[in-house]
Amino acid sequence: MIDYAEKRDFLRMPIDCELSFSRVGSSKQYQGSVINLSSKGILFTSTEKFDQGAVLEITLTSSNSATPPMQAEAVVTRVDDNDVLFEIACAIQEIKS
């Protein structure tokens, strides 16, 4: 029997939506796809690599037009390289809208 206890404070919800993001203080925009989201973190894929500790401004856009975009500031906590795309995990610092 497998006994597994979830150690995260907040459950992650798998979602399929696009996001745009930039480094704080930069106007250069990047695109990505969200894998999952929790109240304190986000995991997404991108063709761009960022270093751990980078601070990003992210905007999630839902495919449902009734749901407004979510804007947040997040810090990169982990980057995994899987050949073509980078999986970027971030801790959400502040939700702006």
N, C-alpha and C positions, 0 to 999 in steps of 0.2 A: 504494500500500500504506500502510495506517495503522500507524504504530509508536507504541504507547502504553505507557508504563511506569507502573505503579501507584506513587503517591508516598506512600500511607498506610503507616504502620507495621503496622497491623492491618486485615485484611479485614473489611468489613461484611457481616453476615448479615441478609438480609431476614426479618423475623418479623412475624407478625400476632397481637398480643396486646394486652390492655388494660393500662393502668397508672394508678395514682393517685399524686398528688404534692402536696407543699406546700412553702412556703418554710420554710427552717430557722428554728425558733423560733415558727412559726405553727401553729395547729391547723386552719386552713381547708384543706379537701381539694379538689383539682381532679381531673378525669378526662381521660384522653387515650388515643390509640392509637399503638402503636409501629410505626414504619416499618422501621427497621433498628437493629442493635446490633453493637458490636464490644467488644473487651476494654477499650477506653479511652473509648468514646463511645456515645451513643444519639441517635437522631433520632425525634421523635414529633410528633403533631398534637394541638392543643388549641384550645378556643374562647377560652382565656385567653392574654393576651400578657404576657411577662415581659421585663425588660430584660437586656441582656448583662451578665454578672457576677453575676446573681442566683444564690443557692445554694439548691438544691432537695433535698428528701428524696423519693426515688422508690421505688415498689414495683411491680414487674412481676408480674403474675399469669398463669400459663400456663393454657390451656384444659385441659391434661392434669393431672388431680388428683394424679398420682404425682410431679409436679415441684413442689417447694416454691417459694413466692414469692421473688423476689430483691429485696433492699432495698439501696439505694445512696445516696450523697451525690454530687450532680453540680452543675457550674457551667455556666450558660447561656453558650454561645459565639456563637450566632447565632440570630436570629428572622426568618423570612420570612413575610410576609403574603400569603395567596392568597385574598383576598376573605372567605371564611367561616371558615376555620381558619388557625391559625398553625402553621408548622413550626418546632419548637424543637430546636436541636442543642445537646447538652450534652457536656462532658468529664466522665467519671466520675472522681471523686476517691478514693472509698472504697466498696468493696462490703462491706455489713454482714452479709449472710447469703446 
